[in-house]
């Protein structure tokens, strides 16, 4: 291992049932620090995180999934991370793929890596992924790939690894505090010319894993399409969106 610093960030909300398993699955050779940001959980998430020896940042009240990620990334940058991995603490994503993801970033093959859960329809549905979620994922990912000129297996993953430069450039603090944050940051990465790739990841769906309901999924889908619309209006020069103003001078 080089001296480059790898920080794993866990955006947590009511993750007490799965947090310990998630942390145990993280390869410690590729985790110089593990930071948990708790977004006003009402269970024992913080107590378990303390017992596990994690660095904990607490939001006094629930601010939203996007706001949670903003804190995750800001703290990781302030603690001099060279690579940042965002992992949902619901044990749905396979942390064993962190080393492979970091190596792709280190070789500068990609600047950002997503975990791709949608390897085959059969595997997804057999794993317990709800039918509406599968088809929603396929529909949105297809549109986003075409609109943004990408070829990703899915745009809606809770496993994301970044080179530091990505989060130094993207004005992620200007993004939504809600779930559409995930779509916005990918659109921003495309806008700023970063290379995005994905890595196949076994999917886990079970009772304790977090999942937004059908209504929230529909809202998220419309918001994601709205984010694409803002991107195109900005590219056409019809609006000057703050979402596409670099944080880095001269970029």
N, C-alpha and C positions, 0 to 999 in steps of 0.2 A: 504494500500500500504506500502511496505517496503521502506527502504532508498536506495534501488538499483536504479540506474539511467538508464532511458530509453531515448534514443535519436532516433528520426525519421530523416532519411536523404532523401532528395528529389533530385535526379540527373536530372536537368532541362535543356531543350533546346527548346526554343520557346514554352513555356508552358503558355503563358499569358491567353489563352482562358479557361483554365481548372484549373489553380493553385488555385484560391480562393475557388472553390468548393472542391478541394482535401483537402486543409488545414482545411476547415470548417468541413469536415467529420472525421477528426482525433480525437479520444477520448482524451481529454486533461488530463484525469486522468492517461493516459499511455503515456504521452509525456512531459518529463521534459524539453526537448529542441527540436526544429524543425530546422534543418539545410538545407538550399537550396544551392546547388552548381550549379552555372550557367555556362554552357559551351559555352560562346560566343553567347548567344541568340541575334537575330536581331529584336525581338519584345519587349514588355514592361514587360517581366518576372521579371526583377530585380526591376522595379518600383513597381509592385504589391507586390512582396515579402517584400520590405521595408515598404509599407503601412500596411502589415499584421504583421509586427514586427518580421520577421524571422531572424535568424542568416544567413548571406549571404556570400558565398565565390564565387568570380568571376574568371573564367579563361579569360584572356584578349582576347584569340581567341579560336575557336572551336578545342578541342583536341581529341574528340571522346567519345563514351558512356562508354567504359571501363576506360578511364582516368578520367572521371567524377566520377565513382564509387570509384576509388582509392582515390580521394580527400575526398569523402564522408566518407569513412571508416577511413582514417587516422585522419581526424579532430574529428570524433566521439570518437576514441580511445584516442586521446590527451585530450579530454574533459571528460575523465573518465567514459565513458558509460559502464554499465554492460550488457545492451542489446541494440542492434542496429537493427532498422527496416528500410529497404530500400523500399521506396514506389515510384513508378512512379507518377509524378505529373500531369498525363493526365486524372485522374478520371476514369481510366479503372478498377482499383482494389478497393475492398471494405475495407476501413480503419476500419470499425466497428469490423473487426476480429483481430485487433492488440491485444486487451486484452487477447483473447483466445490463440493467438500464444505465447504471453509472458508467460502465465501461463504454457504452455507445456514446454517451455524452463526452467522456474523457477523450475519445478518439475524434471528437468533433464531427462524427457522422450525422448527429442530430444535436439540436439545442434543447429540445424538449421531447420527452417520451411519455406516452400514455399506455396504460395497461388495457389491452383489448380483450374483453370478456366474450365477444361475439365471434367465436371461431366457427361454429356451425349452429344452425337453427335447432337441430336435435339436442345438442349439448346444452344450449341455453334453456330450452324449455324443460328438459329432463332435470336440470339443476334446481328448478323451482322459480325461474324468472317469470313473473306474470306475463300473460299473453299480450295485454295492452302495452306493457313496458317494452317487450321485445319489438313489436311492430312500430311503436313510437320511436324507439331507438333507431330502427332501420330506416324509417321515413326521414327523420331529421338528419341522420348521418349522411344519407344519400344526397339530400338537398345541400347540406353544408359542404360536402366534398365537391360537388359540381360548382357551387357558388364561389368557393375559395380556392379551387384548383388543387385540392389535396386528394389523397387516396388512403385515408385512415379507416381502420376497421370499425371504430366508433369514436364519437366526439364527446361521449357522456360518461367518462370514466372517473372513478374516485381514486385512481392511482396515477400520479403525475410526477415526473422528475424533471428538474430544470437545471441548466447551467445558470450561474449567478447573473450573467449578463442579461438574460431574458427578463428577470424580475427587477433588475436595475433600470431597464429601458421602458418596460410597459408601465403605464400609469394605472396600476391595478387599484390604487386607492380611490380612483374616480369611478370604479365599477359599482354595480348594484350590490347591496347587502344581502340579496336573496340568491336563490339557486342559479339564476341566469348568469351569475358571476363566472361559472364554468365555461359557458359559451363565449362570453365576452373576452375572456383572457386568451382563448384560442384564436378568435378573430383578430385580436390585437397582435398576437404572435405572427400571424400571417401578414398583417399590415406592415410590421417592422422587418419582415424578411427572414425571420428565424425558421430553421429547418425543424419540422415536426415529424416524429415517427411513432410507431407503436410496437408493442411486444405482446405476443399471445399470452393470455393469462387465464387459468382455470377459473370458472365462475362458481361462487358459493351463494346460494340463497337459502336462508333458514329463518326461523321465527324471530330470533334475536337480532338479525341484521337489519339495519335501518333502511327504510324505503319510503319514499313519498307516495301518497295515495293517488288515485286516478285524477281527481280534480286538480291537485297540485302539479301532477305530470302534464295535464293539459295547459295549465297556466305557464309552466316552464317551457313547453313547446312553442307557444305563441310568443313568449318573451324572447326565445332564441331566434325565431324568425324575425322578430323586431330588431334584434341586435344586428342581424345580417343587413336589414334594410338601412339602418344607420350607417353601416360600413359602406354600402354602395352610394348613399347620398354624399358621404364624405369624399369618397373617391371621385365622384362626379363634380365636386366642388360646390355642391348645393347647400351643404352645411359644413361648419367647422367644429367638429365634435371634439370635446376635451378628452374623449377616450383614445384618441390617436395622436396626442401630443406627448412626445417622449419625455421621460423624466431626466434623461441624460442630455446635458448641453450639447448643441450641435448635431443631435441625432434626429 
